[in-house]
Amino acid sequence: MDWRERISVDANICHGKPCLKGTRVMVSVVLDNLAAGEPVEAILKSYPTLKPEDIQASLSYAAELARERIVTLPGAV
């Protein structure tokens, strides 16, 4: 899976922070929940617009950032 298919940046949504496409759920919110030990099922229940693929995309995005490279997001200004 390519995380770019599920994550977008729009200056008019969530102050331009990376969000899961079609939602106003920021990737950082998903990652914060995972880091706090929330089970995937609980995150999906709390954010019913999300799909399991969104959780995986968020993790893949974080892994990409952790490689210390510049990551260009579609629509980034």
N, C-alpha and C positions, 0 to 999 in steps of 0.2 A: 504494500500500500504506500502511496505517495501522500505524505501529510498535506502537501500543497493543494490537494483536491478537497480537503475538509476545513482548511484554515484560511482566513482572509484578513486583510487590514483595510479599513475604510475610515478616513478621517472623521466622518460623521457618525460613526458608531463606536461607543466606548472610548472616545478620545483617541482613536487611531490605534488602540491596543489590539494585538492579535486575538481574534474571536473565531469561534466555530461557525462556519458558514450557515446562514439562515437563522442565526440566533444572536443574542446579545451576551452570550456566555463567553467570558474571556478564557483563553487557554490557561492563564495563570490561576484562575479559580479552580479549574480541574486539577492542575498540578498541585496546588495548595491542599486540596482535599485528599489527593493520593498521598502526599507527603505526611499528612496528618493521620494516615492509616485508614481512611474511609474505604470501605469495600466498593468496588466498581458498581455493584448493584445498588448501593445506597446513593451514590452520586447520580446514577441514572434515574432513581426514584425522585431525588431532590430537583433534578433538572430534566423533566420529561421530554423536552425537545431534543435531548441528546440521544445518540445511538452508541453502542459499544465501539464502533469504528471511530467515533469522535475522541473517546478516551485514548485509544491506540494512537491516533493522529497527534494528540497532545503530547504523549510520551515520545513519539518519534521526533516531533518538533523540538522538545527539550534536549533530546540526544544530539540533534543537529547543532543546537546552540552550544552544547557542552564541548563540542569539538573545536571551539574557539575560532570559528570562521565567520565571515560575514555572510548572513543569510538574507537574500533578497526575497521579499514577499510580493506576490502580485498585488498591484494597486498601492504599494508603499510610495510615499512621497519623499 
